[in-house]
Every structure is written in structure tokens, then in C-alpha cells.
């Protein structure tokens, strides 16, 4: 009876060790990003489908007219390069671009400093067309933002930063670029982080509700960050070590050997 009880106690002890070993799971605090609530909410921002320019935005401004000689003084100097065509186009595009400085201005040939911060593409085009009309007859101006990007992090299939070509993207489209949420993503608590006037603001989305389509922040702006929080299953899974099965098997083997010895 004593031997059986000893074997039972040994098995029970080893079993409890195994359970304790497996139960040492990570918590949400160990895994999730952005757990402290930001101080400023972006919920009251109006949803403008057309974005406005911000400092650090990079613009290309193309000008044309019937008289090319009249346009020439307002163009940046072309940059010669011997790189392959695809790389040259990308490099030339950046070399011919205007970077909005921290004060919201660009340095434009002849016209000098121009305030671009806060203007939409249409407003910037109209402003430039008006100013250039003093020097050029019927100028045609095309303004384009070339560094419009959004970042998607967390429980999505392909997290990363995505460059947007058409200057307009919705929350659904951004998640689509990231391959959609994984099965471990919390759909009711998707976080948006946005910088407005130099300050970080945030909003939250409930993807399980159709009302998300009517959110004021459904259409994203440049440099927005989307974060999908992991659910409890992912948090528990994060503490799983691939070697756990080997360790547990070893514990079971040790229990069997010990039982045979005592017996």
C-alpha cells in the first residue's frame, strides 16, 4: 500500500510540475502594443476624402504650357544619371520633388517660399496656377503627393508599410493590402494612430459592426498607423515553446521509470 501511495505521489508531483510548466503563459501586457490609452482622441476629426498636405510630405509639381520656354524657369534642373531605366525614373522622381519643411513651406523656383501645409491637392493646384498665370499664359499644373504611405501592424498576415499611389485609401483597403486579419486578431478593437498638428491622436474601430463604414476616420491619411491587437488565444500561444512536447515527454518517461523502480 505504501509503495502504491509513493508511486501515486510521484506521478502526482510530476503531473503538477508539467501543469505548472505549461501554465506559465504570457499575459496581454507582455504581447500587445499601445496598451496605454493616448491622451487625445481623433474621433471628432471630420472625414475628408481628399487629404491635406503636411510637413515632411514630398510633392511632385509638373508644369506645362504652349510656350515651353516660359515654363523652363519654374522647373527644377533635370538630373543626369546612368542607372537602369526603372531605378532612374524612381530616383528622378525624388530629385524633382519638393519636400514640405517643418514650417509647412516649399522652395519653388522664381516664386520662392510657398505655404503648402493644410492645402488639398486641388487647392494647391489652384494656388500655383494663379501665381504662375502672372508669368505663363494658360499654365497647366499637376501636383502629386509621392510619399503617401500607411502602416499596418499586429495580427495581420503581411504587416508592413504600404505606399499608396492614388492618395486615397480606406481602412478596409489598408487591411486588404496587409492580407487581412489573422484568426487571432481582435476585430472589435482595431487602433488608428494619426498625427495632427504634430500631436499623436487615436481612434478605434469595431470591424464586427457595419457602422465602421460610416466612421469619420474610415478613410486614412498619410502616415496613419493601424494596429490589430492579438486575442487571448494568441497571447496564450505566445508562451508555447516548441520544446514543450519534448520536455513533457521526458517528464512522463521519468515518472514511468520511477514507478518501475519503486515497484
Helices and strands as residue ranges (DSSP letters): H 2-23, H 28-31, E 58-64, H 68-72, H 85-95, E 97-99, E 105-108, E 112-115, H 121-132, E 140-145, E 149-154, E 160-163, E 169-170, H 171-177, E 185-196, E 199-205, G 210-214, E 219-220, E 225-230, H 232-238, H 244-262
